[in-house]
């Protein structure tokens, strides 16, 4: 509960799930703290999602804006950033009609209690810019899965997820 409310003080909006109805549409993204508000003071042990982390600028040196030409590379979980190779990224973002964010929701360390999408590649979207705006979860992807936006030319494919490497990596295109 406290981290959710602190998020509002940091000018973060809610994180929803457009596939849901009612309150779930606004609060339904349980992969990060700006979805449902939890009554537990000590948990769940999870972080903000990719759009919120991009907005905060906490991982500027480990995030990449992808041009229309595309990108293929490794994503790591944000709790493993200290073990990252120079070309490992935490967040990849594509700006089209909206901003699309791709991240590896590694379920370890400060994110070990993530309520949804643990050890999966997540796809989120939000309106363009970094001001106050809700974000939405679009996909939870495993190795071999792809997501294509019905509203734009955005497509992401998870080539592999390696949980045995240090840090664990998801190779995406």
Secondary structure, DSSP 8 states (H G I E B T S, - for coil): -HHHHHHHHTT---EE-TTS-THHHHH--TTSTTSS--S-TT-------HHHHHHHTTTGGGEEEE-TT---EEEE-GGGGGG--TT-BSEEEEESSSEEEEEEE--SGGGTT-SS-TTEEEEEEE-SSSSS--EEEEEEE-TT-EEE-TTSS-EEEEEEEESSSSS-EEEE-
